[in-house]
Amino acid sequence: MWMVWLEYAVVLLLVGALTVVMGKWLAHCFTGESHWFIERWSYRVIGVNPDERMDWKRYGIALVVSNALMMLLGYLLLRLQVSLPLNELGNAAQAPDLAFNTAASFITNTNWQSYAGEASLSNATQMVVITFLMFAGATTGVAVGAGFVRGLARTNAKDVGNYWVDYLRVLWRVMLPLCFVVALFYVWQGMPQTLTSQVSATTLEGATQNILMGPIASLESIKHIGTNGGGFFGMNAAHPFENPTPLTNIVHIFSMLLIPAALTYAFGSMLLRRRQGWVLFGACMVMFIGFLALTFHAEQSGSDLLARAGADQTLSTTQPGGNMEGKELRFGIADTALFVTTTTAATTGSVNAMHSSLTPLASITPLALMMLNCVFGGDGVGIINLIQYAILTVFVAGMMIGRTPEFLGKKIEAREIKLVMLAVLAHPACVLGFTALAAVWPDTNASLANHGPHGFSEILYAYTSATANNGSAFAGLNANTPFFNTTIGLAMLFGRFLTMLPMLAVAGSLAAKATVPPGPGTFPTATPLFMGLLVFVILVVGGLTFLPSLALGPVVEHLQMLAGKLYS
């Protein structure tokens, strides 16, 4: 058992080291004045002026319009798939509702998939739609994160930067170089990277089997570095072509945490408040370790129902023990628990095991992390959501001592708090509203593979995953219906932009303010005390909001499991 915790410690220490290296590079990219040749060429091609300064409204308009156009392009290509080249298997075009869901999913960095990639998409659409939108969604998130942090750092300013400069710098300096190196590593480890759709092989029994493949390594690199999560195959990172070795599994984990963790360091560097960045990093790490411990303990303890059926769930030299249902033997309990925690903390959505097969207590971890949506979080949006709660924390502290709250030397007034609360409330309103609608929708029962509390958890998980832009699923839900494709698609769009745009407005508002010197009543925010208070506010505000829904799902399921209750 101690070897497991040693592995976890080494992984998290390496994440901390990579945070510094990557954080310095991100801060340099966001603050540098010079433009690379390829960036200047890109500005000319799309016809933008890199010297233009945008206020938060123009920045937000550029963000929304560009994303809408890329989503529309993806939708049209999915509808025209049958006419595109590289479609050796003759896959048909996606239906209108499914194409809408898919395009919305990938432009919002969610990567929810109501289809199995190998059975629904051609190599052409895997590259020019899926991989393209993976780059677009992830780059957008980091670019907006840069503009947001820049707004916090400025004083008496009318702008938060230039969206196109931020976007193209992130694309050319961060995403493409990282993905190129990681893709080469994946090919070395055995991932296919080919335009061939299938290869015939002779099995041990002498039969012929057609094995599907394609440009997998290139998709896998941006899938994790961009906290995307969508798989080339329906089995995602549990498939040996997507995750062939323990080494690729650990690189997946590092890739998912790399940019979200590094943005906390970049935040501190850009504001010349390194300690503040480490406080945010520490708050995320405390919650991450807590949820990791819960997942590992719940899974290693096994299922009470399997124990009653006579299954041996004891850890020994010959078996990993615990609840191995829905897991890969090559990863076992330990690496599965780490992957589950990482993929939902970083809102990636990639899976190396079936989340629906987690024990009820362990399933609380992915649900809770997506509900909180700020424990590192996705590329760019994670730091935005974290600062959202930091502002809420100083507001609560300020109200307790009867002073106008201050954050980063700027007064937090009514306008900022209203915008923060709009962003805070949009998330649970979307999750719980769509869940309630689906729970009473007449055709929902036909889409559920399970009933009772686990069936409710499947619905809750779907809309939580969509709104948090995660993309993982409790696979017992058949979401490829007009109702679920439409509502989940809307949840992804609302969850992305109804939290991102209000916080961009907060950055614009704070950028226009002057910095006030700290006084005797100023609450310091670069201290362990603030870190603890931040964790408390996140868990209370985020946790209590969703507690009734968790009680109806995983909590009831756990209690009924202990009582031996089964559902068909």
Backbone hydrogen bonds, N-H to C=O, Kabsch-Sander energy under -0.5 kcal/mol:
donor,donor_aa,acceptor,acceptor_aa,energy
4,V,1,M,-0.8
5,W,1,M,-1.4
6,L,2,W,-2.0
7,E,3,M,-2.3
8,Y,4,V,-2.5
9,A,5,W,-2.4
10,V,6,L,-2.5
11,V,7,E,-2.5
12,L,8,Y,-2.5
13,L,9,A,-2.3
14,L,10,V,-2.3
15,V,11,V,-2.1
16,G,12,L,-2.0
17,A,13,L,-2.0
18,L,14,L,-2.7
19,T,15,V,-1.9
20,V,16,G,-1.2
21,V,17,A,-1.6
22,M,18,L,-2.9
23,G,19,T,-2.2
24,K,20,V,-2.2
25,W,21,V,-1.5
26,L,22,M,-2.6
27,A,23,G,-2.4
28,H,24,K,-2.1
29,C,25,W,-2.4
30,F,26,L,-2.3
31,T,27,A,-1.5
32,G,28,H,-1.9
40,R,36,W,-2.4
41,W,37,F,-2.4
42,S,38,I,-1.7
43,Y,39,E,-2.4
44,R,40,R,-1.8
45,V,41,W,-2.1
46,I,42,S,-2.2
47,G,43,Y,-1.0
48,V,43,Y,-2.0
52,E,49,N,-1.6
54,M,161,G,-2.6
59,Y,55,D,-2.6
60,G,56,W,-2.5
61,I,57,K,-2.5
62,A,58,R,-2.5
63,L,59,Y,-2.0
64,V,60,G,-2.7
65,V,61,I,-2.9
66,S,62,A,-2.0
67,N,63,L,-2.1
68,A,64,V,-2.5
69,L,65,V,-2.3
70,M,66,S,-2.1
71,M,67,N,-2.3
72,L,68,A,-2.4
73,L,69,L,-2.2
74,G,70,M,-2.3
75,Y,71,M,-2.6
76,L,72,L,-2.5
77,L,73,L,-2.2
78,L,74,G,-2.0
79,R,75,Y,-1.9
80,L,76,L,-1.3
81,Q,78,L,-0.9
83,S,80,L,-2.0
84,L,81,Q,-1.7
90,G,87,N,-1.5
94,Q,78,L,-1.6
99,A,95,A,-3.0
100,F,96,P,-2.2
101,N,97,D,-2.1
102,T,98,L,-2.8
103,A,99,A,-2.6
104,A,100,F,-2.6
105,S,101,N,-2.3
106,F,102,T,-2.2
107,I,103,A,-1.9
108,T,104,A,-1.4
109,N,106,F,-0.8
110,T,105,S,-2.4
111,N,105,S,-1.7
113,Q,471,G,-0.5
114,S,112,W,-0.5
117,G,115,Y,-0.6
119,A,116,A,-1.2
120,S,116,A,-1.5
121,L,117,G,-2.3
123,N,86,L,-1.3
124,A,86,L,-0.8
126,Q,122,S,-2.3
127,M,123,N,-1.5
128,V,124,A,-3.2
129,V,125,T,-1.3
130,I,125,T,-2.6
131,T,126,Q,-2.0
132,F,127,M,-1.3
133,L,129,V,-2.7
134,M,130,I,-2.0
135,F,131,T,-2.1
136,A,132,F,-2.3
137,G,133,L,-3.0
138,A,134,M,-2.0
139,T,135,F,-2.5
140,T,136,A,-2.2
141,G,137,G,-1.9
142,V,138,A,-2.1
143,A,139,T,-2.4
144,V,140,T,-2.6
145,G,141,G,-2.2
146,A,142,V,-2.2
147,G,143,A,-2.3
148,F,144,V,-2.7
149,V,145,G,-2.4
150,R,146,A,-2.4
151,G,147,G,-1.9
152,L,148,F,-1.7
153,A,149,V,-1.8
154,R,150,R,-1.4
156,N,513,K,-1.4
157,A,511,A,-2.9
160,V,54,M,-2.6
161,G,54,M,-0.5
166,D,162,N,-2.4
167,Y,163,Y,-2.9
168,L,164,W,-2.5
169,R,165,V,-2.2
170,V,166,D,-2.3
171,L,167,Y,-2.3
172,W,168,L,-2.7
173,R,169,R,-2.6
174,V,170,V,-1.5
175,M,170,V,-2.5
176,L,171,L,-2.3
178,L,174,V,-2.0
179,C,175,M,-2.7
180,F,176,L,-2.1
181,V,177,P,-1.9
182,V,178,L,-2.6
183,A,179,C,-2.5
184,L,180,F,-1.8
185,F,181,V,-1.9
186,Y,182,V,-2.4
187,V,183,A,-2.3
188,W,184,L,-2.1
189,Q,185,F,-1.6
190,G,186,Y,-0.5
190,G,187,V,-1.3
191,M,186,Y,-2.4
194,T,214,G,-0.9
199,V,211,I,-2.0
201,A,209,Q,-2.7
203,T,201,A,-0.6
203,T,207,A,-3.0
206,G,203,T,-1.6
209,Q,201,A,-3.3
211,I,199,V,-3.1
211,I,209,Q,-0.6
212,L,210,N,-0.6
213,M,197,S,-2.4
216,I,192,P,-0.7
216,I,214,G,-2.2
217,A,192,P,-1.9
219,L,215,P,-0.8
220,E,216,I,-2.8
221,S,217,A,-1.8
222,I,218,S,-1.2
223,K,219,L,-1.9
224,H,220,E,-1.4
225,I,221,S,-2.3
226,G,222,I,-1.8
227,T,224,H,-1.4
228,N,223,K,-2.3
229,G,223,K,-0.9
236,N,233,F,-1.5
237,A,351,V,-1.0
238,A,235,M,-1.9
238,A,351,V,-0.5
239,H,236,N,-2.0
242,E,239,H,-1.0
243,N,239,H,-1.9
249,N,245,T,-1.8
250,I,246,P,-1.9
251,V,247,L,-2.1
252,H,248,T,-2.4
253,I,249,N,-1.6
254,F,250,I,-2.4
255,S,251,V,-2.8
256,M,252,H,-2.2
257,L,253,I,-1.7
258,L,254,F,-1.6
259,I,255,S,-0.6
261,A,257,L,-2.3
262,A,258,L,-2.1
263,L,259,I,-2.0
264,T,260,P,-0.6
264,T,261,A,-1.1
265,Y,261,A,-0.9
266,A,262,A,-2.7
267,F,263,L,-2.2
268,G,264,T,-1.7
269,S,265,Y,-2.4
270,M,266,A,-2.8
271,L,267,F,-1.6
272,L,269,S,-0.9
273,R,268,G,-3.1
277,G,273,R,-1.5
278,W,274,R,-2.1
279,V,275,R,-2.0
280,L,276,Q,-1.8
281,F,277,G,-2.3
282,G,278,W,-2.8
283,A,279,V,-2.2
284,C,280,L,-2.0
285,M,281,F,-2.5
286,V,282,G,-2.5
287,M,283,A,-1.8
288,F,284,C,-2.6
289,I,285,M,-2.7
290,G,286,V,-1.9
291,F,287,M,-2.4
292,L,288,F,-2.3
293,A,289,I,-2.5
294,L,290,G,-1.9
295,T,291,F,-2.4
296,F,292,L,-2.6
297,H,293,A,-2.4
298,A,294,L,-2.5
299,E,295,T,-2.4
300,Q,296,F,-2.8
301,S,297,H,-1.9
302,G,298,A,-0.5
302,G,299,E,-0.6
307,A,303,S,-2.0
308,R,304,D,-2.0
309,A,305,L,-1.3
310,G,307,A,-1.3
311,A,306,L,-2.5
313,Q,311,A,-0.8
316,S,319,Q,-2.2
322,G,313,Q,-2.5
323,N,299,E,-2.8
324,M,322,G,-1.1
327,K,324,M,-1.6
328,E,352,N,-0.5
331,F,328,E,-1.5
332,G,328,E,-2.4
335,D,331,F,-1.2
336,T,332,G,-1.2
337,A,333,I,-2.8
338,L,334,A,-2.0
339,F,335,D,-1.9
340,V,336,T,-2.9
341,T,337,A,-2.2
342,T,338,L,-2.3
343,T,339,F,-2.9
344,T,340,V,-1.3
345,A,341,T,-2.1
346,A,342,T,-2.7
348,T,343,T,-2.4
349,G,343,T,-1.3
354,M,326,G,-2.5
355,H,353,A,-0.7
357,S,354,M,-1.6
358,L,355,H,-1.5
363,S,359,T,-2.3
364,I,360,P,-0.6
364,I,361,L,-1.1
365,T,362,A,-1.2
367,L,363,S,-1.5
368,A,364,I,-3.5
369,L,365,T,-2.7
370,M,366,P,-1.8
371,M,367,L,-2.2
372,L,368,A,-2.8
373,N,369,L,-2.5
376,F,374,C,-1.6
377,G,345,A,-1.7
377,G,375,V,-1.8
381,V,379,D,-1.4
382,G,378,G,-2.2
384,I,380,G,-1.2
385,N,381,V,-2.6
386,L,382,G,-2.1
387,I,383,I,-2.3
388,Q,384,I,-1.9
389,Y,385,N,-1.6
390,A,386,L,-1.9
391,I,387,I,-2.8
392,L,388,Q,-1.7
393,T,389,Y,-2.2
394,V,390,A,-2.2
395,F,391,I,-1.8
396,V,392,L,-2.2
397,A,393,T,-2.6
398,G,394,V,-2.5
399,M,395,F,-2.3
400,M,396,V,-1.5
401,I,397,A,-1.1
402,G,398,G,-0.7
403,R,398,G,-2.5
407,F,410,K,-2.7
410,K,407,F,-1.3
412,I,405,P,-3.2
413,E,411,K,-0.8
417,I,413,E,-2.2
418,K,414,A,-2.5
419,L,415,R,-2.0
420,V,416,E,-2.6
421,M,417,I,-2.7
422,L,418,K,-1.9
423,A,419,L,-2.0
424,V,420,V,-2.7
425,L,421,M,-2.8
426,A,422,L,-1.7
427,H,423,A,-1.0
429,A,425,L,-2.1
430,C,426,A,-2.0
431,V,427,H,-2.3
432,L,428,P,-2.9
433,G,429,A,-1.8
434,F,430,C,-2.1
435,T,431,V,-1.9
436,A,432,L,-2.4
437,L,433,G,-2.1
438,A,434,F,-2.6
439,A,435,T,-2.2
440,V,436,A,-1.1
440,V,437,L,-0.6
441,W,437,L,-0.7
441,W,438,A,-0.5
444,T,441,W,-1.6
446,A,443,D,-0.5
447,S,443,D,-0.5
447,S,444,T,-1.8
448,L,444,T,-0.6
448,L,445,N,-1.1
449,A,476,G,-1.5
454,H,451,H,-0.7
455,G,451,H,-0.6
456,F,452,G,-1.8
457,S,453,P,-2.2
458,E,454,H,-1.9
459,I,455,G,-1.5
460,L,456,F,-2.9
461,Y,457,S,-3.0
462,A,458,E,-1.8
463,Y,459,I,-1.9
464,T,460,L,-2.2
465,S,461,Y,-2.9
466,A,462,A,-2.2
467,T,463,Y,-2.4
468,A,464,T,-2.4
469,N,466,A,-1.1
470,N,465,S,-3.2
475,A,473,A,-0.9
477,L,474,F,-1.8
478,N,447,S,-3.0
478,N,476,G,-0.6
479,A,477,L,-1.2
481,T,479,A,-2.0
485,N,481,T,-3.0
486,T,482,P,-1.9
487,T,483,F,-2.7
488,I,484,F,-2.4
489,G,485,N,-1.4
490,L,486,T,-2.4
491,A,487,T,-2.4
492,M,488,I,-2.1
493,L,489,G,-1.8
494,F,490,L,-3.0
495,G,491,A,-2.7
496,R,492,M,-1.5
497,F,493,L,-2.4
498,L,494,F,-2.4
500,M,496,R,-1.4
501,L,497,F,-1.9
503,M,499,T,-1.2
504,L,500,M,-1.7
505,A,501,L,-1.9
506,V,502,P,-1.7
507,A,503,M,-2.1
508,G,504,L,-2.1
509,S,505,A,-2.3
510,L,506,V,-2.7
511,A,507,A,-2.2
512,A,508,G,-1.0
513,K,510,L,-1.1
516,V,409,G,-3.5
522,T,519,G,-1.5
531,M,527,T,-1.9
532,G,528,P,-2.5
533,L,529,L,-2.4
534,L,530,F,-2.9
535,V,531,M,-2.2
536,F,532,G,-2.2
537,V,533,L,-2.6
538,I,534,L,-2.5
539,L,535,V,-2.5
540,V,536,F,-2.7
541,V,537,V,-2.8
542,G,537,V,-0.6
542,G,538,I,-1.9
543,G,538,I,-0.6
543,G,539,L,-1.4
544,L,540,V,-2.2
545,T,541,V,-1.0
546,F,542,G,-0.9
546,F,543,G,-0.6
547,L,543,G,-0.9
550,L,546,F,-2.2
551,A,547,L,-2.5
552,L,548,P,-1.6
553,G,549,S,-1.0
555,V,550,L,-2.1
556,V,551,A,-1.0
557,E,553,G,-2.3
558,H,554,P,-2.4
559,L,555,V,-2.2
560,Q,556,V,-2.6
561,M,557,E,-2.0
562,L,558,H,-2.1
563,A,559,L,-1.2
564,G,561,M,-1.3
565,K,560,Q,-3.1
